[in-house]
Amino acid sequence: MGVLTPLRRRMASRCLVLYRAQPTALAETIRTGFRLHIQRGHAWVGLCFTEVEGVTGKLLGSAPQELAAFIAVQSTADDRASAWIPHRAMASRLGAVLTERFTGAGASLGVFSRSECPSRFELSVTSQGREELYLRAESSGELKGSAFLSSRELESFLRKCGPMLPSNPLLPEAESLDHNSEDWAIDPLCIFELRQTLLSGFLPSESVELDCALRYTRHARSKISAAVDSGPDASIPYVPV
């Protein structure tokens, strides 16, 4: 990560919104050396929100946050999957400037508002006066209407496409789509209201279809492990603590 990498902090919140996309719509967007990662016949794009705990000072923001637009890709050299980030909205002005300068990816200053409890989740992100994302949802306890057959299959996909490229040098906690921690599990969300414009910078809205939204929640590991071991299509339930 380089000399700018801070010590890792505890993740406070993580939310993903996934879309199925038409591969032809992304053909001219993919950078050299990569191709689309196709899963269940679809290309995949999405939005990943991350917030970590800890005060880092006035320049970096008291609650480090980012919203990253991503495309699931594979390397043409070794087939390794990753999530390519064409643009980020960040709570830190300095972070946005440094991210653009040192990674070459697009970055903008974002204003974040999050409200969260065990059963509900609400997130608003604006940038330069434009609403980038508004999401209002509640925990559903199971994955519905997704191309993925189970939460376990979805989690496997996120783990495979985990590395986010380029990574954010000031927020190493957001370097992967999958949060590899035994203290967290996938919590599928039932969406009441969703608006987003961040993907429109590189993808026509008519070429994508919402697949699912989810957040990571702290859980009792023993109960989740039991659910995962119960069968290949076992969904991972939300277990409040």
DATATA-V287451 format. One line per field, one symbol per residue. ss: DSSP state (@ for helix, = for strand, . for the rest). phi: phi as a letter, one per 30 degrees, with the letter a starting at -180 (. if undefined). burial: + if it has 16 or more other ideal C-beta (glycine too) atoms within 10 Angstrom, else -. A space follows every 50 residues. Layout:
ss: ???
phi: ???
burial: ???
//
This chain:
ss: ..........===========.@@@@.......===..=..========= ==............===========.....==========..@@@@@@@@ @@@..====.======...========..==========........... @@@@@@@@@@..===......@@@.=.......=============.@@@ @...@@@===========..@@@@@@@@.............
phi: .jddddddcddcabbbbcbdbdeddceccddejbbdccbhibdbbabbcb bcdjccjddcjdbebabcdbbdbbdddbiddacdcdabcbdcdddddddd dcciddabdcccbbbbbecbbbbbbbbhicddabbbabdciadbicddda ddddddddddceecbddddcbddcdbddcdbdcbbdbdccdcabbabddd dbbdddcbbecababcbdbdedddedddddldcdddddbdb
burial: -----+----+++++++++++---++--++---+-++-+--+++++++++ ++---+---++-++++++++++++------++++++++++++--++-+++ --+-++++++-+-+------+++++++----++++++-+++-+--+++-+ +++++-++-+++-++-+++++++++++++----++++++-+----+-++- -++---++--+++++++-+----+--++------+++++--
//
